[in-house]
Structures are given as structure tokens and as C-alpha cells.
């Protein structure tokens, strides 16, 4: 292991550190010190590093923006491979002299919101609803990033992968990734590394069809019209409103705001069989009353989940007795004071002890168990767990 790690320092486009902690690499600002942190400034460097470590059987973790990681305080020997290749190019496709779509290609280390901003500034539409999401471009197809009625899968053109088993680098079609709600067959696996991503966008400067009620209202669009999926607005305006909504929920990363020291939405919205909805609704009625039960959000789960319904994790968490800011002042890890779906690192406890990953995990377990007890619904964490588990 040591020989392989030391040899990485001689590779082009590689910077090696042995003193950097995961708390410096993640948006939760938690996690211990790996055996080494290897920063790769080019996609070729990423391939060289991963191939070298795999050949030597050295455990590694690919890190982009660190926005979806829960990392233990103490770690087994592990190398963090940080992708910093961040080139972004834009072009158009068309017939003859007419451009019918735009192609935005981003290397995996590009800051995601900067990619979105560049596409909107160029007059392209399709990514605006995904504004403000922290992390890197390479992570977006891995978990089929989505927000405000849009998902990456709707605009994904191709993905460049390094296959760790075969050693090949190739562009693959979205159909090969089994994309569904917050899932791809790349997630929770080590089969391939995303090197770059291409998105196909509109060239008319208009947004994707508005489908999310809260965003539609902010734009002055009737929800019933939005539900029909035909209403579009200028992409620049939609991006502006999305950022307003996300900031109001503490979902835009800001160093001075502890409500943003999180992994974003910590739990996915639960998907349950249609025939289970009334059982959950009855439990809500028993605990919170008939009016609350009648207003419980429940929506079709979408492609790949026929016969199922999607519930709101945030709504269930609050109704199970976990208000914003839970468990209160002095706790080192708390629910965001702006949004119950974000678990946040407050920096330290009331007695001055620094927040640990164990503090956050304890909070996650508390919330999950409370929702299960109240409503019989199991919440599934969205982040990747490294050296620690909620179970």
C-alpha cells in the first residue's frame, strides 16, 4: 500500500497530501483523516490514480464536492481521490444552419452550480431547476440529482466512465445506468468512475416545463396549469426563484450559515405501495388529527415505481415530533432551523466539544426511528456512508 501511495506523487496532474481530513472535504465538515488525499486536476490523472490504487488493492473513495458523504471520525486506511478536473464546454446541435439543441459537457470536478449558471447565461434551458445544489457535476448522474420537479435524467445525453474492472474509458448512454428516483447503478458501487457528463439542453432560453407547485406559485403560475406540464418561463428567471427558495431552506451552501453545513436532503422521499397509503394516513389521523391526515402529501412515484406513491419525508419528520432545530440549542447536530430534511453540523455542543460524525449519526437514527414508530414508514438516507452506518 505505502509504495503505491508514495508513487502517486510522481504522476502528472496529481497532488498528494497526508494531513487533510474529510472534515475539510465535505459539506458536513465532518470525518477523520484518510491515509492520503490525492487531488487530480485532469481526467487522465483520475484514471492513472484509480488504476494504480486498484492494482495495489488499496481501498479508495472518489470525492467530488463532498456534498453527499457521511464519514466516520476514525477510519480504516483509505485514500480519498478528489476529482478537480473542471473544464466545461458548450456547443450546439442542429440541421444545416439551424441549432435545435445545446450540448454542455462538464468534467466531473466542475462545481455543479457553476455549470448551471453557465448554461443559463448562455441562453440554454433545462438545468435551471437544479440551481444551488452543492457538489460536483460528476455526482449528478450517480444519484440522478433532482429538485423542484426536474431530474438530471431528463437532460442527460451521455456519461464518460472509467470502468474499474476492464480499465476502459467510454461514453455511455443514460439507458445503461438504470436511472430512477435518486438512483443509478453507479450509486453505492465501485464499478466505475464518472469522468465527464454531457447534457442536452434547449436553445430558446426557456426553462423545462414547470411541474413543482411551490416553484410554480413563486413564478405566478397556477398549480393546475403547472401540473399539465406545458408551462415554461425564462430559464434565468426560474433559476433566480429556485435560488430564493433554496436559500430560504438553508439549501445553498454558505460558510457563515450553520444551517447549510449539511448533506442537503438527508432522507429520500419514501416510496410505498398505493395500498399502504391509507394505513399511513390513518396513523397520521390518530396522532395529528383528521385534517392533517387529509392534507398528507402523496404523489405518483413515477417511472419504475408503478403502483407506488411518493410521500414527503420532511412532512413526516415534522409530524412525527421533530420540529426545525431539533433537538434544540446546545446540541452539536440538529435539524436545520429552516428545513427539517437537513441534518446539520452546528460546530460544537453546548459544553464546547466539537461536533462529531457520531453526533450526526445519532440524530439520523433518532429521526428515522421516530418516523417508523409514528407512521410505520422507513426513511432511507440519501448520502453515502463511509466507515459508519445508520443501522
Secondary structure as GFF3:
##gff-version 3
##sequence-region A 1 391
A	DSSP	alpha_helix	2	8	.	.	.	ID=ss1
A	DSSP	beta_strand	14	17	.	.	.	ID=ss2
A	DSSP	three_ten_helix	22	24	.	.	.	ID=ss3
A	DSSP	beta_strand	36	40	.	.	.	ID=ss4
A	DSSP	alpha_helix	43	55	.	.	.	ID=ss5
A	DSSP	beta_strand	60	63	.	.	.	ID=ss6
A	DSSP	beta_strand	69	71	.	.	.	ID=ss7
A	DSSP	beta_strand	79	83	.	.	.	ID=ss8
A	DSSP	beta_strand	88	95	.	.	.	ID=ss9
A	DSSP	beta_strand	98	107	.	.	.	ID=ss10
A	DSSP	alpha_helix	112	121	.	.	.	ID=ss11
A	DSSP	three_ten_helix	128	130	.	.	.	ID=ss12
A	DSSP	three_ten_helix	137	139	.	.	.	ID=ss13
A	DSSP	beta_strand	146	147	.	.	.	ID=ss14
A	DSSP	beta_strand	150	151	.	.	.	ID=ss15
A	DSSP	three_ten_helix	152	154	.	.	.	ID=ss16
A	DSSP	beta_strand	156	163	.	.	.	ID=ss17
A	DSSP	beta_strand	169	173	.	.	.	ID=ss18
A	DSSP	three_ten_helix	174	177	.	.	.	ID=ss19
A	DSSP	beta_strand	192	201	.	.	.	ID=ss20
A	DSSP	alpha_helix	213	218	.	.	.	ID=ss21
A	DSSP	alpha_helix	223	227	.	.	.	ID=ss22
A	DSSP	alpha_helix	235	248	.	.	.	ID=ss23
A	DSSP	three_ten_helix	258	260	.	.	.	ID=ss24
A	DSSP	beta_strand	271	273	.	.	.	ID=ss25
A	DSSP	three_ten_helix	274	276	.	.	.	ID=ss26
A	DSSP	alpha_helix	277	288	.	.	.	ID=ss27
A	DSSP	alpha_helix	290	294	.	.	.	ID=ss28
A	DSSP	beta_strand	298	300	.	.	.	ID=ss29
A	DSSP	beta_strand	308	311	.	.	.	ID=ss30
A	DSSP	alpha_helix	313	319	.	.	.	ID=ss31
A	DSSP	beta_strand	333	335	.	.	.	ID=ss32
A	DSSP	beta_strand	343	345	.	.	.	ID=ss33
A	DSSP	alpha_helix	357	375	.	.	.	ID=ss34
A	DSSP	beta_strand	384	386	.	.	.	ID=ss35
###
